[in-house]
Amino acid sequence: MEVQELLEKASSMIGLTLPGPLSSDLGRQITTLKRRINDIESDVTEGDDIRTACRPLLNDHDIKDFDKFVQEPILLSQAWAQTRKNYPNPSMQGNINALEKLTLEFFGDIPVTAITKDRQKAFFAWEARLPRSQGRAHGKNRFNKDGQTILKATEISAADAHDLMVTEEIRERSNISVAEKRAILADKLVPRRTMTTIRRDRDGLNRLFKSVRELGVNPPEALSYKEVEKHVKDQAPDDELYVRVTKPKIRMPWTEERLARFLTSPIYTGCLSEHRRWKRGSLIIRDATYWVPLIVLTIGSRIEEILLMKRSDIRYRNSHYCFAIGTGPEQPGKTEDSKRVIPVPQLLLDLGFVDWFHALSEDHGILLFPEAARRTTSGDVTSAFGKHLRRILDHLGLGDFDEDFYAMRKTLSSMLNSAQVSDGQRQAIAGHRHGTVLNIHYTAHPGVCNRAWRVSMSCSRWSMCMIQTDWKLHISRISTPVLLTSKTCAC
C-alpha cells in the first residue's frame, strides 16, 4: 500500500494498467527498487559520480547504455509530429490526423517504445469494433463550428449494445433457421471497420515507427498484415449467430439506365430553382452542379481537380480548347503525372461550354466554379460538393451506396476498357502514375493516340462504340438528340 501511488504514477507514464489488488511480492520488489534508488541519490549528493553510483543497479537489469537509458522518452504525440514532417503531402495529412486521434485515445500519450506487438494487437482488435459511421455524430456544420466530441470508446459501446439487443431478439425466434437468422442479422447489425481500413492504419503505424527512428529511438516492429488479420479473426466469439458486418464500398460503374436517367434529369432539362434542382421547371442553371458531373464523366478526372480549376486553366492549343489540370503550384495532384492537358470533350462543346466560359463576368472570380469552393470552410471541396450532389441524387431516386458521384470517374475508365483503349492511354487521361508516357506530353500533343471513343445516347439508352478519329477525346450524341440547352426535354 505504501508504494501504490508511486507505481500508479509510473504505470500511467507508459500506458500500463495496474492489476488489483497488488501482490505482496510485487510490493516488496518495488520497495527494494525504491530503496536502491534512494541510496544512489544519497551517494550522488555526497559527491559520487552518477554513472559509478548507478552501475550495479543498471547491470542487474541488463542495461548497458547509460546515456540512452536516461534519455527522455519520445512520446506518441511527438512521434506523430515527426511523421507529419516526413509525409507533408496533403493527401497523407488526413490519414495521419485520424490515426493520431485513435492511437492517443487508446494508448494515451505514452512512449512509442511501449507500443509492443501485444499492445498493437489489442489496438487493432479495438479498432475493428469501431462503427463504420464513427466520427459523424459531431454535429458540426456551417452554422455550428464547435459541435461535440464523442469518444470512440463511447461509439463502440453504443454499437455493441445495439448488436447485442438485435442478436438476442433474433436468437429467440424459433420459426426460422440459423441461416435465416444470420441473413437477417447481416442487414440489422451495425457495420464495423473494414479490413482494408485496418490494414491502412497498420501502414500508418509503420510510418510512425519509421519516423521515430530519426528522433534517436529504436521503435518496436509493426505487425504484419497476416498477424493483424489473424488476431482480428481470433476475436470472434464461439457463437453460431456471430456475423461481422463491414459493408465495404465497392464502387461500380454507373449503369446505362442510371446514366440516361441522370442526364435527362431536371438538372439538364430544366429545374424549378437553384435550390430545387430535382424538380422540373423552366430553368437551366449552368454552374458546378451542371458542368462538374459532365466533366468527370467525360474525362475521368479526380473531382477535386475539376472543382479547383481556375479560369486560366481553360486554354486554346492546336485549334482545340483544353483543360490544363493540376498545372498550378496551388492545385492538388498526387504525382507529377497528375499534371496534364486534355482537350474539352465534344459533348461539352456541343452543350456550349466554351460560350458559357467566355460569357463569365469579371466579378465571377479566379476559380472556374467558385460556388463549389464556397460550400466548405475547411478546404475539403470534394466532400462538400459530394454531399450537395448526393442530396440531389437522393431526391431524383438515383442515390446509391456503390454507384456514387466518385464512381462516375470509374464509369469512364470502364467504358474505355470495354472499348479496348490501352491501359497507358486510360491512365494518362485519368492522371494515373503508371502510364507509359508522361501525361502532360501524352494528352497535350496531337498524333499520339488515334483511338478514341464516343458515347451515343438516346432518351432510352446509352451505347458504346469505338471510332477511328484524331487525337482528341471525342464524345458525341447520335440518334434522337436530347436538347439540354432548351427549357424542356425535346424527347
C-alpha positions in Angstrom: 0.0 0.0 0.0 2.9 2.3 0.7 4.1 2.1 -3.0 0.7 2.1 -4.6 0.7 5.8 -5.5 4.3 5.6 -6.9 3.5 2.6 -9.0 0.3 4.1 -10.4 2.3 7.2 -11.5 5.0 5.1 -13.1 2.4 2.9 -14.9 0.5 5.8 -16.3 3.6 7.2 -17.9 3.9 4.1 -20.1 0.2 3.4 -20.5 0.0 0.3 -18.4 -3.0 -0.7 -16.3 -2.2 -2.0 -12.8 -3.7 -5.2 -11.7 -5.6 -5.0 -8.5 -5.1 -5.8 -5.7 -1.3 -5.7 -5.9 0.5 -8.8 -4.6 2.8 -8.6 -1.6 5.7 -9.9 -3.6 5.4 -7.1 -6.2 5.1 -4.6 -3.4 8.4 -5.9 -1.9 10.2 -5.7 -5.2 9.0 -2.1 -5.7 10.1 -1.2 -2.1 13.5 -2.7 -2.7 14.0 -0.8 -6.0 12.9 2.5 -4.4 15.4 1.9 -1.6 18.3 1.4 -4.0 17.3 4.5 -6.0 17.3 6.5 -2.7 20.8 5.1 -1.9 22.1 6.2 -5.3 20.6 9.7 -4.9 22.3 9.9 -1.4 25.7 8.8 -2.9 25.5 11.4 -5.7 24.5 14.1 -3.2 27.7 13.3 -1.3 29.9 13.6 -4.4 29.9 10.2 -6.2 29.8 10.1 -10.0 26.2 9.3 -11.2 27.5 6.7 -13.6 29.5 4.9 -11.0 26.8 5.1 -8.4 24.1 3.5 -10.5 26.2 1.0 -12.4 25.3 -2.0 -10.1 21.6 -1.3 -10.5 21.8 -1.0 -14.3 23.9 -4.1 -14.5 21.2 -6.0 -12.6 18.7 -5.0 -15.2 21.0 -5.7 -18.1 21.1 -2.0 -19.2 24.4 -1.3 -21.0 23.9 2.2 -22.3 23.6 4.8 -19.5 23.0 7.8 -21.8 20.3 6.0 -23.7 18.6 4.9 -20.5 18.4 8.3 -19.0 17.3 9.9 -22.3 13.8 11.5 -22.1 11.3 9.1 -23.9 9.8 10.1 -27.2 6.0 10.3 -26.6 3.4 9.3 -29.1 2.4 12.9 -29.8 6.0 13.8 -30.6 6.3 10.9 -32.9 3.2 11.9 -34.8 4.5 15.5 -35.2 7.7 14.0 -36.8 5.6 11.8 -39.1 3.8 14.9 -40.4 7.1 16.4 -41.3 8.2 13.3 -43.1 4.9 13.0 -45.0 3.9 16.5 -45.9 1.7 15.6 -48.8 -1.9 16.9 -48.1 -3.3 13.6 -49.1 -1.4 11.9 -46.2 -2.2 14.5 -43.6 -5.8 13.4 -43.2 -4.9 9.8 -42.6 -2.2 10.8 -40.1 -4.5 13.1 -38.1 -7.2 10.4 -38.0 -4.9 7.7 -36.8 -3.3 10.0 -34.2 -6.6 10.6 -32.6 -7.3 6.9 -32.5 -3.9 5.9 -31.0 -3.9 8.7 -28.4 -7.4 7.7 -27.2 -6.4 4.0 -27.0 -2.8 4.2 -25.7 -2.6 7.6 -24.2 0.4 9.8 -24.8 2.9 7.0 -23.9 6.5 6.4 -25.1 6.5 4.9 -28.6 8.8 2.1 -27.3 5.9 0.9 -25.1 3.7 0.0 -28.1 4.7 -3.6 -28.2 3.3 -6.2 -30.6 0.8 -7.4 -28.0 -0.4 -3.8 -27.5 -0.7 -3.3 -31.2 -2.9 -6.4 -31.4 -5.1 -5.0 -28.7 -5.4 -1.7 -30.6 -6.4 -3.3 -33.9 -8.9 -5.6 -32.2 -10.4 -2.5 -30.6 -10.3 -0.6 -33.9 -12.1 -3.4 -35.6 -15.1 -2.8 -33.4 -15.4 0.8 -34.5 -18.7 1.5 -36.3 -18.2 2.4 -39.9 -20.1 5.6 -39.3 -17.8 6.7 -36.4 -16.9 10.3 -36.2 -20.1 11.6 -38.0 -22.2 12.5 -35.0 -20.2 15.6 -34.0 -23.0 17.9 -35.1 -20.7 20.4 -36.8 -21.9 22.3 -39.8 -21.6 25.8 -41.3 -24.0 27.1 -38.5 -22.3 25.3 -35.6 -18.5 25.3 -35.7 -18.0 23.7 -32.3 -20.2 20.6 -32.3 -19.4 17.9 -29.7 -16.6 15.5 -29.1 -17.6 11.8 -28.8 -15.1 9.3 -27.7 -14.5 6.3 -30.0 -15.0 4.0 -26.9 -18.5 5.5 -26.5 -19.3 4.8 -30.1 -18.1 1.3 -29.8 -20.1 0.7 -26.6 -23.3 2.0 -28.3 -22.8 -0.2 -31.4 -22.0 -3.3 -29.2 -25.2 -2.7 -27.1 -27.3 -2.3 -30.3 -25.9 -5.5 -31.8 -26.4 -7.5 -28.6 -30.0 -6.5 -28.4 -30.7 -7.3 -32.0 -28.8 -10.6 -31.8 -30.8 -11.7 -28.8 -34.1 -10.8 -30.4 -33.3 -12.8 -33.5 -31.9 -15.7 -31.3 -35.3 -16.1 -29.6 -37.1 -16.6 -32.8 -37.9 -20.3 -33.2 -39.7 -20.2 -36.5 -36.6 -19.6 -38.7 -33.4 -21.5 -39.4 -29.9 -20.4 -38.3 -29.1 -19.5 -41.9 -32.1 -17.2 -42.0 -31.2 -15.7 -38.6 -27.7 -14.9 -39.9 -29.1 -13.3 -43.1 -31.4 -11.1 -41.0 -28.5 -10.1 -38.7 -26.3 -9.2 -41.7 -28.9 -6.4 -42.5 -29.5 -5.2 -39.0 -26.1 -5.2 -37.2 -24.0 -2.1 -37.1 -21.4 -2.2 -39.9 -17.8 -2.0 -38.5 -14.5 -1.0 -39.9 -13.4 -2.9 -42.9 -10.1 -4.9 -43.0 -8.9 -2.6 -45.8 -9.1 0.4 -43.4 -7.4 -1.6 -40.7 -4.6 -2.5 -43.0 -4.3 1.1 -44.0 -3.9 2.1 -40.3 -1.4 -0.7 -39.8 0.6 1.0 -42.6 0.2 4.4 -40.8 1.6 2.9 -37.6 4.5 1.5 -39.5 5.2 5.0 -40.9 5.2 6.3 -37.3 7.8 3.7 -36.3 10.0 4.7 -39.3 9.7 8.4 -38.5 10.6 8.0 -34.8 14.0 6.5 -35.7 15.0 10.0 -36.7 14.4 11.1 -33.1 17.0 8.6 -31.9 14.7 5.9 -30.7 14.7 2.2 -31.7 10.9 1.6 -32.1 9.1 -1.7 -31.9 8.4 -3.7 -35.0 5.0 -3.2 -36.7 2.7 -6.2 -37.0 2.4 -7.8 -40.4 -0.9 -7.9 -42.3 -1.2 -11.5 -41.6 -0.8 -11.0 -37.9 -3.3 -8.2 -37.8 -6.0 -10.2 -39.7 -5.5 -13.3 -37.7 -5.8 -11.5 -34.4 -9.0 -9.7 -35.5 -10.5 -13.0 -36.7 -9.5 -14.7 -33.4 -11.7 -12.2 -31.5 -14.8 -13.7 -33.0 -16.9 -15.4 -30.2 -17.9 -19.1 -30.4 -21.5 -18.2 -31.5 -23.2 -19.7 -34.5 -25.1 -16.4 -35.0 -22.0 -14.2 -34.9 -21.6 -12.1 -38.1 -19.1 -9.3 -38.5 -20.7 -6.8 -40.8 -18.4 -4.3 -42.5 -20.3 -3.1 -45.6 -17.2 -2.1 -47.7 -17.8 0.3 -50.5 -17.3 -1.3 -53.9 -17.6 1.4 -56.4 -19.3 0.2 -59.5 -19.5 2.0 -62.9 -22.9 3.6 -63.4 -25.3 1.5 -65.5 -26.6 2.8 -68.8 -30.0 3.2 -67.2 -28.7 5.4 -64.4 -26.7 7.5 -66.8 -29.7 8.0 -69.0 -31.9 9.0 -66.1 -29.3 11.4 -64.7 -28.6 13.1 -68.0 -32.3 13.6 -68.7 -33.0 14.8 -65.2 -34.2 18.4 -64.4 -30.5 19.4 -63.8 -30.1 19.3 -67.6 -33.6 19.5 -69.0 -35.0 22.3 -66.7 -35.3 22.6 -63.0 -37.6 24.6 -60.7 -35.0 26.8 -58.9 -31.3 26.8 -57.8 -32.2 25.0 -54.6 -34.7 22.6 -56.2 -32.6 21.0 -59.0 -34.6 17.8 -58.8 -38.0 19.4 -59.5 -38.9 20.0 -63.1 -39.2 23.6 -64.3 -38.0 26.1 -66.9 -34.6 27.0 -65.5 -31.3 25.5 -66.7 -28.6 26.8 -64.3 -25.1 26.4 -65.7 -22.8 26.2 -62.7 -20.7 23.5 -60.9 -23.8 21.3 -60.4 -24.4 21.3 -64.1 -20.8 21.1 -65.5 -18.7 19.2 -63.0 -20.6 15.8 -63.3 -20.3 16.1 -67.1 -16.6 16.8 -67.0 -15.9 13.9 -64.6 -18.0 11.6 -66.8 -16.2 12.7 -70.0 -12.6 12.8 -68.9 -12.5 10.7 -65.8 -10.6 13.3 -63.7 -10.4 13.5 -60.0 -13.3 15.5 -58.6 -11.1 17.9 -56.7 -9.1 18.7 -59.8 -12.1 20.0 -61.5 -13.6 21.8 -58.6 -10.4 23.8 -58.1 -9.7 24.7 -61.7 -9.0 28.3 -62.4 -10.4 30.2 -65.4 -6.9 30.4 -66.7 -6.8 26.6 -66.9 -9.1 26.7 -69.9 -6.5 27.1 -72.8 -6.6 27.1 -76.5 -3.9 24.8 -78.0 -3.6 23.4 -81.5 -7.0 24.7 -82.5 -8.7 23.0 -79.5 -9.9 24.2 -76.2 -8.3 22.3 -73.4 -8.4 21.7 -69.6 -5.0 22.3 -68.0 -5.4 20.0 -65.0 -3.1 20.2 -61.9 -0.6 22.5 -63.5 -0.7 25.3 -60.9 1.5 25.1 -57.8 -1.5 25.5 -55.5 -3.6 22.8 -57.2 -3.9 19.2 -56.0 -2.1 16.4 -57.6 -0.9 13.1 -56.2 2.0 12.8 -58.6 3.8 14.6 -61.4 1.6 12.5 -63.8 -1.4 14.3 -62.5 -0.4 17.4 -64.4 -1.9 17.1 -67.9 -3.6 19.0 -70.6 -6.8 17.3 -72.0 -9.0 18.7 -74.8 -12.5 19.7 -73.9 -14.7 16.8 -75.0 -17.0 17.4 -77.9 -20.1 16.8 -75.8 -19.3 19.8 -73.6 -18.6 21.9 -76.7 -22.0 20.9 -78.1 -23.6 22.0 -74.9 -22.0 25.4 -75.2 -19.2 25.1 -72.6 -16.9 27.5 -74.4 -19.6 30.1 -74.9 -20.5 29.8 -71.2 -16.8 30.2 -70.3 -16.4 33.3 -72.5 -19.6 34.9 -71.0 -18.3 34.8 -67.4 -18.3 38.2 -65.9 -15.2 39.8 -64.4 -16.6 39.5 -60.9 -17.0 35.8 -61.3 -13.7 35.3 -59.6 -10.5 33.5 -60.3 -11.9 30.0 -60.0 -14.0 28.3 -62.7 -16.5 27.1 -60.2 -16.2 29.5 -57.2 -19.6 28.5 -55.7 -18.4 24.9 -55.2 -15.3 26.1 -53.2 -17.5 28.3 -51.1 -19.5 25.3 -49.9 -16.8 24.5 -47.4 -14.7 26.4 -44.8 -12.3 23.5 -44.2 -10.9 23.4 -47.7 -12.4 19.9 -48.4 -14.3 20.9 -51.6 -14.8 17.3 -52.7 -16.7 16.2 -49.6 -18.9 19.4 -49.6 -19.8 19.2 -53.2 -20.3 15.4 -53.0 -22.8 15.9 -50.2 -24.6 18.6 -52.2 -24.9 16.3 -55.3 -25.8 13.3 -53.2 -28.7 15.2 -51.8 -29.9 15.9 -55.3 -29.4 12.3 -56.4 -31.4 11.1 -53.5 -34.3 13.4 -54.5 -34.0 12.1 -58.1 -34.2 8.5 -56.8 -30.6 7.9 -58.1 -28.9 7.7 -54.7 -26.7 4.5 -54.5 -24.1 3.4 -52.0 -21.8 1.9 -54.6 -22.7 3.9 -57.7 -22.0 7.3 -56.1 -20.6 10.5 -57.6 -17.0 9.4 -57.3 -17.9 6.2 -59.3 -18.6 8.4 -62.3 -14.8 8.5 -62.7 -14.7 4.7 -62.8 -17.6 4.7 -65.3 -15.4 6.4 -68.0 -12.4 4.1 -67.3 -14.7 1.1 -67.6 -16.2 2.3 -70.8 -12.7 2.9 -72.3 -11.6 -0.5 -71.2 -14.6 -2.1 -72.8 -13.7 -0.2 -76.0 -10.2 -1.7 -75.8 -8.4 1.6 -75.2 -5.0 0.7 -73.8 -4.1 0.9 -70.1 -1.5 3.5 -70.8 -3.9 5.8 -72.6 -6.6 5.4 -70.0 -4.1 6.1 -67.2 -2.7 9.1 -68.9 -6.2 10.6 -69.4 -7.2 10.0 -65.8 -3.8 11.3 -64.4 -2.6 7.9 -63.0 1.1 7.3 -62.4 1.5 4.1 -64.3 1.1 5.4 -67.8 3.9 4.5 -70.1 4.2 8.1 -71.3 4.3 11.3 -69.2 0.8 12.5 -69.1 1.3 16.2 -69.9 3.0 15.2 -73.1 0.6 12.4 -73.9 -2.5 14.4 -73.6 -1.2 17.8 -74.9 0.1 16.9 -78.4 -1.7 15.6 -81.5 -0.9 12.4 -83.2 -0.1 10.4 -80.2 -3.4 8.5 -79.9 -5.6 7.6 -82.9 -8.1 5.7 -80.8 -10.9 7.4 -79.1 -14.4 6.6 -78.1 -17.8 8.0 -78.1 -21.0 7.6 -76.2 -24.1 7.5 -78.3 -27.2 8.4 -76.4 -30.9 8.5 -76.9 -33.5 9.1 -74.2 -34.0 5.4 -73.7 -30.4 4.0 -73.6 -26.7 4.6 -73.9 -24.4 2.6 -76.2 -20.7 2.5 -76.5 -18.6 2.2 -79.7 -15.0 2.8 -80.9 -14.3 5.1 -83.7 -11.1 6.0 -85.5 -10.6 9.7 -85.2 -7.9 12.2 -84.4 -6.0 12.5 -81.1 -8.7 14.2 -79.0 -11.1 12.6 -76.6 -14.4 12.9 -78.5 -17.9 12.3 -77.1 -20.8 12.9 -79.4 -24.6 12.2 -79.3 -26.4 10.4 -82.1 -29.9 9.0 -82.6 -32.7 11.2 -81.1 -30.9 14.2 -79.6 -31.6 15.5 -76.1 -31.7 19.3 -76.3 -30.2 20.0 -72.9 -30.0 23.7 -73.7 -33.7 24.1 -74.1 -36.2 24.7 -71.3 -37.9 21.3 -71.8 -36.8 18.0 -73.0 -37.3 17.7 -76.7 -37.8 13.9 -76.4 
